[in-house]
Amino acid sequence: MEAPAIGYVSTRSPPSGAVSFEQALLAGLAPDGGLYLPTEVPPLPDGWRDARSLAELAALALPRLLGMSTAELEEVFADALDFPVPLVRLPRDRHVLELFHGPTAAFKDFGARSLARLMERSLARRGRHALILVATSGDTGGAVADAFAGLQHCKVALLYPAGRVSPVQERQLTLRRPGVIAYAVAGTFDDCQRLVKEAFRDPSLAGLGLSSANSINVARLLPQTLYHLWGAARVAEAEGREAGAELTVVVPSGNLGNLTSGLLASRMAGGIGTLVAAHNSNDYYPRYLHGEAQAYAFQPSLATLSNAMDVGAPSNFERLVALLSSEQAGAQERVLGVSVSDEETRAQLRATFAEDGYLACPHTSVGLRAIEQLRSAGEVEGPALLLATAHPGKFPEVVTEALGPDVAGLALPNQPADDGAGVPLEPRLEALRDALLTSLAP
Ligand SMILES: *Cc1c(COP(=O)(O)O)cnc(C)c1O
């Protein structure tokens, strides 16, 4: 690539301290505790909407951001994003982009599979090894385990609270996979998170090259721009007009990683139009946008029907503040926040099924409800792109409670046979240390 690679700076440091993409990728968090963001978001070349795959789009959008050649990008992303991303048209100019056709049936597969391949490539070049340590209560662990399984330079240890994840989630976490161990911790999710933090500070584990894989890593967010762009291009095609200022993109949100990716994508494409952060009752960000909450005055998380979005303190809030206050912020950029209750989510799930013949998961239903609210309030017009973040079959309890027991379409496709089990673990650092050193040392 002729044009220079773009550097990354922490949301907290002045821009003098820029690091390379690879450094940001391997570090995860910046040394000052902030989150990495690119110093610049290059615009896409004309004709980008003609790209025929996400990998081709990656070759147009990411060379300078990832410091990779177009050939390398095509190779990495053709392998990482090798599943379909269909657009389903619903009445009234609503277009649902299904992001759940990857191996673990939720959109986390995009970030996790991209991150795994990018990390493996960097570690191999440096002759290093890493152990990815993840505390998980839901979709992230399964996606990370699947994405990193069988890599030469990365192993994975998952910690989940025994008896506190759903049957579908437990099956995805504990499938037998090379280089991956799932520990069923006798405790809560908070115990799992505490153990991970303690392990990162434990000098006797330093030789394992501990690393993390959650959405604080900028390497998960950049590949997620690809489906925002892909969706905008497909809507333009379906509507027979340019996607542009009039397109509204609705993002079911928790940690706000997906929304941050949408904002980066909108800058690459010169404005997607309006982005909507659709939250459940964990509504800190909508309240902040409405001027009803101070910056960083987060609240404890609440349990809802859309449990992958039950986040009280969204980790990417800091990135959004930095992006939306920077000089790059375009005047046409608009981010709206909507909060949807469980009752409204259930009603929307029923209405979408009865009126449109479409079965949406609870998270996607939050998004579908948000666009109804904004349209009836006259806040948005024109076509809407709705991101569908999970397969409804991942949440059979919620769907059957809303629609009755005999709903078709809940079977998850391509799920391997259930052959694994979590390794029981006491919620103490010494127990985790022994387990990691005996089973996962390189
Ligand atoms: C993680 C997740 C979300 C929230 O995405 P963020 O990037 O954390 O905002 C929404 N829906 C599903 C199904 C998820 O797994």
The ligand as a Gaussian input file, in Angstrom:
#p B3LYP/6-31G(d) Opt

LIG

0 1
 C      -23.557000      -8.339000      22.098000
 C      -24.934000      -8.280000      21.540000
 C      -25.618000      -7.052000      21.339000
 C      -25.035000      -5.720000      21.762000
 O      -23.948000      -5.326000      20.969000
 P      -22.938000      -4.207000      21.499000
 O      -21.889000      -4.100000      20.445000
 O      -22.414000      -4.702000      22.808000
 O      -23.722000      -2.946000      21.651000
 C      -26.870000      -7.078000      20.751000
 N      -27.448000      -8.241000      20.395000
 C      -26.843000      -9.435000      20.573000
 C      -27.555000     -10.670000      20.181000
 C      -25.565000      -9.498000      21.142000
 O      -24.966000     -10.690000      21.326000

